[in-house]
Amino acid sequence: QLANIKWASPDYIFMSMLIAYSFSNVGYFMVMFCASMESIPSTLYDSASIDGANSFDKFFKITIPLILNAIKSAIVIWSIEAFGMFVWSQIC
């Protein structure tokens, strides 16, 4: 049934561009987040374990605050590209 949809027609152009945009940027953002998580020193997690922190505490009190800059950058990049994708879908 998906083969019967005319993805380039004006009715579906926004959806087709949205799907293409989503899949094209997943890898880029994944590399960004993996690189920022790799830069977190393991000694922070070791000391948190010694202090009795569980995995939930380590994630929300160590990982999230230290990758917050990558999250902000990803949101800015995503917003700019999403706006551009919206503009192009309205032009076509």
C-alpha positions, 0 to 999 in steps of 0.5 A, spaced: 500 500 500 505 504 501 507 503 493 501 506 491 502 513 494 505 518 490 510 521 495 512 527 490 505 529 489 503 536 493 499 532 498 505 528 501 511 532 499 511 535 506 511 528 509 516 525 504 521 530 506 520 529 513 521 522 513 528 523 509 530 529 513 529 525 520 533 519 517 538 523 514 540 526 521 539 521 525 547 518 524 549 526 525 546 527 532 548 520 534 555 521 533 555 528 536 552 525 542 556 519 543 562 523 542 560 528 548 558 521 552 565 519 551 569 525 553 566 524 560 571 521 565 570 514 567 572 516 574 566 520 575 562 514 575 566 510 579 566 515 585 559 516 584 558 508 585 563 508 591 558 514 594 552 509 592 549 512 586 544 508 582 544 508 574 538 513 574 542 518 579 548 517 574 545 518 568 541 524 570 546 527 575 552 526 571 551 524 564 545 529 562 549 535 565 555 534 562 552 533 555 548 539 555 552 543 551 551 537 545 544 537 547 543 545 546 547 544 539 543 539 537 537 543 538 539 549 534 542 545 528 535 541 528 531 547 529 535 551 523 534 545 518 527 543 520 525 550 518 529 550 512 526 543 510 519 547 512 520 552 507 523 548 501 516 544 502 512 550 501 516 552 495 515 546 492 
